[in-house]
């Protein structure tokens, strides 16, 4: 198959980017989308041109490195699929394919399709953990957890932190990402002790990082490659209200 | 008998109490004293993140480096199946002793008793630690933790979180690390490649890094350096490792004097999705846990072109169940891989290339139901379908062995210190506790054991005997010289200006390593490899092209710096495989096999760890650590 690519090329966040056109011919539909980009990059290298920068690593859909917009959708057209798991058979011969980086103020462009998502790490740092030191843990089976809750916590914790939710949201909200971590920990007895403090701090950090507010359109879950559900946002809101009622709501440093 | 000239420094005494007693005897520092020291940790996967978090909790100032943008991207995240621990929750007779023995036997009697016993002991603490952090392990309806079985063992001791155990454990370690980042006890340097280790008066006191975003070559000093930089499977080009996994940090340490042990012990995992075409960039693992319910088979007839569902039961050869009635489909990885190669070499392989075998779930689906299978392996089945466009609930999976893990790595003593003082190596990056073959669900166990429970004690002991630097010493000549050398190397690579993309050279290298130092090796092939690899090296230095600038994100330059080291490593692997004139675990020398095609070990002459030094223009020199077995009897591994 042949494809006509339009790819966003940008040197750094301060540069003004531009779209450039590339055509690839005789592409095997069974290769992955990133393998198609590999082919393009080898071609560019041989022409002594700067290859397209994009983040990727495990190519198994779990590390969360990859992700950019394909024809306006984070990770492209296939449901519940990261870019690295997307295959060319999802496209048609002679398709026009538009590639752009995730667009959000809190995700500055580093180069081409690669963006800086350190803001996500700062949200986690502000409270996305159980405060326990190595070696202090009690015997594992002394904590019994209903399977239902453990399974639900797992589903929240399956978030890969790729940022598709932010890119999908018209307000660039990080609510789905933040709520997945809040939910994961608030569903488990280990995480409940610090629950009120955690949600207050993480929400405050999310706001400080410049992410927009959530208006419950559901676009984030619809585009999430791991299908993290809207229920997480509901749980965060519940935790947040309960936190503010009990006077825990405070600024990150307060 | 071989001549030993390398010693583990494990203390004398009873195996069962050795670690506890030794730990008690080590020097301690209070958090106030620890605060005077700075520690550099390279890599933030399971081993690096757990070590960084724990050392910071103890009061040390940790500077953690990763080439990723976030610690959560490390390749530990992709581990699927599970983590072993001798909890004996299933009351099936498991114990620390049994996990110890299974691991020693699984490694074909080429690992250190003392280390492996310690690992088995610590395994229990790891589960406690992870549960306390909120890792959502699979549970039974009663609310207690669930377990499953893995290859090479007959008990159920593997803890898991669906097919995403590595992800959940890494997110646990990452959360502990994040907590210390918030407390300013850990400073994290994302998108930094370590390109050299700096020695001052014979001790590791710092590193040289390249900032991958702006290209700046920088130096950093510290009281000790810990490498947690993973394995080197990508020397084969195609492997299940992530694209950027590399040997560079370890290789640079090796060039500075750290011995490299058992480099040719590389694990070929039996259940991966087969190679489909020349553009393939990496291989995808299908977790070993699938062998709990999946049955491996090929047609009895050669070149059988029928669809698998059209081949009647009596015309199928469930060869693992046939050859190994006791362990069946759950034989260790090296055995399962070699047997798959054997049936394919006989012409009974399936699929378009003939290099694949079936992994069939039909019986399990009939007996236990599709929902049960979905609950257990759903994400793996989805991944398989996504990649291959085939539905494994309806037709058997096609699988073939692929490189997955490297048992070899930097040689470390009982304290996990390399032969360079003050340079530690943990997790997959060291030559590890797995001998010549690692059992499934043991890599996560080792990474976390080293990081949470071993190196925090041994590094503290080392530091307690060191005067803290208390200042930046990067203005010393050793640092300037190392930075200069790195800059020159980058300039040299940028100036090659040939016609090949570095990936093309890497692919060529990988083919040689796979063909000659892969699942089966022989003297002639290894000698050929030693003639062919230098040609690849020449091609690399004359023909590659790196467009763009080195003062910017340059992913071609990043790859070139890594491939340069892979080429040198490949040579060492060939020397190591040539030296070991026996078959053991994953190292299968065709000249040394029994009549039943099983590995033929030679304990008389090769019961040692082979640790190699580096020299620029001469053949590497071999140092031997004689392995002592006081608590287990050496015997021929049998899974029949």
Interface residues (C-beta under 8 A of the other chain):
Chain A: X11 X12 X28 X30 X31 X32 X34 X35 X38 X39 X41 X42 X44 X45 X46 X48 X49 X50 X51 X53 X55 X56 X57 X58 X59 X60 X61 X62 X63 X64 X65 X80 X81 X85 X87 X89 X110 X111 X114 X116 X117 X118 X120 X121 X124 X125 X126 X128 X129 X130 X131 X132 X133 X134 X135 X136 X137 X138 X139 X140 X141 X143 X144 X145 X146 X147 X150 X151 X153 X154 X157 X158 X160 X161 X184 X185 X188 X190 X191
Chain B: X50 X53 X54 X57 X68 X69 X70 X71 X72 X73 X74 X75 X77 X78 X87 X89 X125 X127 X128 X129 X130 X131 X132 X133 X134 X136 X137 X138 X139 X140 X141 X142 X143 X144 X145 X161 X162 X164 X167 X168 X171 X174 X175 X176 X178 X179 X181 X182 X188 X190 X213 X242 X243 X244 X276 X277 X279 X280 X281 X282 X284 X285 X382 X383 X386 X387 X389 X452 X453 X456 X499 X500 X501 X503 X504 X545 X546 X547 X548 X552 X553 X555 X556
